[in-house]
Amino acid sequence: MAFIPELRLGWLNGWVYLALFYSCFGLYLLASPKAIVKKLYSVRGWEKRYYILSAIGKPFSLASLTLLIFSPINFQPAVFWTGTLVYLAGFAIMFSALFTYRKTPTDQAVLGGLYQYSRNPQWVGLVLIFIGTGISCGNGLALLLMGIGIALYHFRILGEESACLNAYGQPYQKYMDEVPRYFGFGGKKEK
């Protein structure tokens, strides 16, 4: 692993992992009802500060993704397999959560499937996809930039949870009290 590995355009770069994810995600969006896609991207009911703080993280994430596109995959077994397994775990979590999301009526909070264990399994899966790609490419700078983006993107989660609490009321508060934000860490909602 290098902080900044040699960057070049090639057939076996981080873009392979990203292309697989974004292709599958694009197909998911195309196959989903418009109401589900609209709900998935809604920022309705967010506090402005959460929107602004999460937006500040986007350039860091985009810079990281750009670095990964030009970073060759590191085929040293420990680096490659660790990154690939983290990526695959994230992929499985993300799409399992997305299919549960799609099955839930749009006027209801999503509480089934992995949402029983995490209030934000899509986000956990996405983070693992990006971290796994960074590890597989052995790019420390991309991981650092992604870490900054992840920390700031936490405010998106806070915005989504606030909007859900406003939309679904006391049942959602009970859910927040019982289910951790990020699979056993990230804390339950503070009272």
C-alpha positions in Angstrom: 0.0 0.0 0.0 1.3 3.4 -0.9 0.0 6.8 0.1 0.1 7.8 -3.6 0.6 4.9 -5.9 1.6 5.5 -9.6 -1.5 6.7 -11.3 -2.3 5.7 -14.9 -5.2 4.7 -17.1 -5.4 1.0 -17.4 -7.7 -2.0 -17.8 -7.1 -3.3 -14.3 -7.7 -0.1 -12.3 -10.1 0.8 -9.5 -12.6 1.8 -12.2 -13.4 -1.9 -12.6 -14.8 -2.1 -9.1 -16.6 1.2 -9.4 -18.0 0.4 -12.9 -19.5 -2.9 -11.5 -21.1 -1.1 -8.6 -22.5 1.9 -10.6 -23.7 -0.4 -13.4 -25.7 -2.6 -11.0 -26.9 0.5 -9.1 -28.0 2.1 -12.4 -29.9 -1.0 -13.3 -31.6 -1.0 -9.9 -32.7 2.6 -10.4 -34.0 1.8 -13.9 -36.0 -1.2 -12.6 -37.4 0.6 -9.6 -40.7 2.6 -9.6 -40.2 6.3 -9.9 -41.7 6.9 -6.5 -39.0 4.7 -4.9 -36.2 6.5 -6.8 -37.7 9.9 -5.8 -37.9 8.8 -2.1 -34.3 7.5 -2.3 -32.9 10.9 -3.3 -35.3 13.1 -1.4 -33.9 15.9 0.8 -37.3 17.0 1.8 -37.5 17.9 5.5 -33.8 18.2 6.0 -32.4 20.9 8.2 -30.3 23.3 6.0 -27.1 22.7 8.1 -27.2 19.0 7.4 -27.6 19.6 3.7 -24.7 22.0 3.6 -22.3 19.9 5.7 -23.0 16.8 3.7 -22.4 18.8 0.5 -19.0 19.9 1.7 -18.0 16.2 1.8 -18.8 15.6 -1.9 -15.6 17.1 -3.4 -13.5 14.9 -1.1 -15.4 11.8 -2.2 -15.2 12.8 -5.9 -11.5 13.4 -5.6 -11.1 10.0 -4.0 -13.2 8.3 -6.7 -11.1 10.1 -9.4 -7.9 8.8 -7.8 -9.3 5.3 -7.7 -10.2 5.4 -11.4 -6.5 6.0 -12.2 -5.1 3.6 -9.6 -4.0 0.2 -10.7 -5.4 -2.7 -8.7 -2.7 -4.0 -6.3 -2.5 -7.7 -6.8 -0.4 -8.5 -3.8 -2.6 -11.2 -2.2 -3.1 -9.6 1.2 -4.0 -6.2 -0.2 -6.1 -7.5 -3.2 -8.1 -10.1 -1.2 -8.7 -7.8 1.8 -10.0 -5.0 -0.4 -12.0 -7.3 -2.6 -13.7 -9.0 0.4 -14.5 -5.7 2.0 -15.9 -4.5 -1.4 -18.0 -7.7 -1.8 -19.4 -7.4 1.8 -20.4 -3.8 1.0 -21.9 -4.8 -2.3 -24.0 -7.5 -0.6 -25.1 -5.2 2.2 -26.0 -2.3 -0.2 -28.1 -4.3 -2.6 -29.8 -6.3 0.1 -30.8 -3.0 1.7 -31.9 -1.5 -1.6 -34.2 -4.5 -2.4 -35.8 -4.2 1.1 -36.2 -0.4 0.5 -37.9 -1.1 -2.9 -40.4 -3.6 -1.4 -41.5 -1.1 1.3 -44.4 1.1 0.5 -43.3 4.7 -0.1 -45.5 6.0 2.7 -43.9 3.8 5.3 -40.5 3.8 7.0 -38.2 1.0 5.9 -37.8 -1.3 9.0 -37.3 -4.8 7.6 -34.3 -6.8 6.4 -31.0 -5.3 7.3 -32.8 -2.2 8.6 -33.6 -4.3 11.7 -29.9 -4.1 12.6 -28.9 -0.7 11.2 -30.9 2.4 10.4 -28.6 3.0 7.5 -27.4 -0.2 5.9 -27.3 1.3 2.4 -24.8 3.8 3.6 -22.7 1.2 5.5 -22.6 -0.9 2.3 -21.6 2.0 0.1 -18.8 3.0 2.5 -17.5 -0.6 2.4 -17.6 -0.6 -1.4 -15.5 2.5 -1.6 -13.1 1.5 1.2 -12.7 -2.0 -0.4 -11.9 -0.4 -3.7 -9.3 1.9 -2.0 -7.7 -1.0 -0.3 -7.6 -3.1 -3.5 -5.8 -0.3 -5.3 -3.5 0.3 -2.3 -4.2 4.1 -2.5 -3.7 5.7 0.9 -4.6 9.2 -0.3 -7.9 8.0 -1.8 -8.7 6.3 1.5 -7.9 9.5 3.4 -10.0 11.7 1.1 -12.8 9.1 1.3 -12.6 9.2 5.1 -13.1 12.9 5.1 -16.0 12.6 2.7 -17.5 9.8 4.9 -17.2 11.9 8.1 -19.0 14.8 6.4 -21.5 12.6 4.8 -22.6 11.6 8.3 -24.6 14.8 8.3 -26.6 13.4 5.4 -27.6 10.5 7.7 -28.6 13.0 10.4 -30.7 14.9 7.8 -32.4 11.7 6.6 -33.1 10.6 10.2 -34.5 14.0 11.1 -36.8 13.9 8.1 -37.9 10.4 8.8 -38.7 11.3 12.4 -40.8 14.3 11.2 -42.6 12.1 8.6 -43.2 8.9 10.7 -43.4 10.3 14.3 -43.3 8.2 17.5 -43.0 4.8 15.8 -39.8 6.0 14.1 -38.5 7.4 17.4 -39.0 4.0 18.9 -37.1 2.5 16.0 -34.3 5.0 16.5 -34.2 4.1 20.2 -33.9 0.4 19.5 -31.8 0.1 16.3 -28.2 1.5 16.1 -27.3 3.9 13.3 -24.5 1.8 11.9 -24.6 -1.9 12.6 -23.9 -1.9 16.3 -21.9 1.3 16.4 -22.6 5.0 15.8 -24.9 4.9 18.8 -28.5 4.8 19.3 -30.4 8.0 19.1 -29.5 10.3 22.1 -32.5 11.2 24.3 
